[in-house]
Amino acid sequence: MNTLLHYDLLRLDAFQNNLSIRNHIAVEDFGELTLLKFTPINYFNYCIGKINSLELLDYIKKFYSDIAENKHQILIDSGDYLSSEIIQQSPDYKPEGKISIMKLIPENFAGYPILPEVELVLVTKQNIKEFAWLYLSCFEAENRHEESVEENFRLKLNVEGLEFYFIHYKNKPVGITGLYFHPQFTILSVGAILKDYRFLGIHKSALSWRIQRSEAINGSKPVFSWAYKDSISYQNMVKTGMTVSEELLIYQHAG
């Protein structure tokens, strides 16, 4: 299982403890394909794995039929030519970029200097509400499921090994980030800055800080993260010494 899927399944499992949204979540395995669904949040509406027939594409479309405009994605390993060939036979799916799963062996960490104005502050149950709404503001989230957002973040905070942080710049919260410590690896789980504070080196500082904390907690175990190929986040990761361990092709359902 790749680390992106591992982390998203972890989150959906936590969300299912929220009775108000349990019926909006579904996870299903179909052969070598895993399908995830959280109907009001577009990010989670994707499946990942292998596509072995056009009939499977029909099954996928039916699975996501209760999503607005049937909006969903299929993620395929870039080396899985058979799956890509089958998807490309369907007029319903269009290629839409690539996701790079990035990996760092701590001894290869190049790092950025951490700006003295930047501080990472651990999120607690007392300030998780503030963190939740800052998170959505940083991502300029289009679909805020207000009935569940605060409770979902409280539930994630209970997941063993998961830590969230406010990113402070000159003593003001301007971003959010997180880490997930697994016994075999660490995931740089999230990182985003408010629009007005981007391009100041804050994201780079938070990236270096998290990698250093990962080494302090998990030693020489590998660090994983992901980003859209050639995005600023991708470029920042490359400069720290991270390399591509897997590349996922994105096929977007045309609706």
Disulfide bonds with the S-S distance in Angstrom:
none
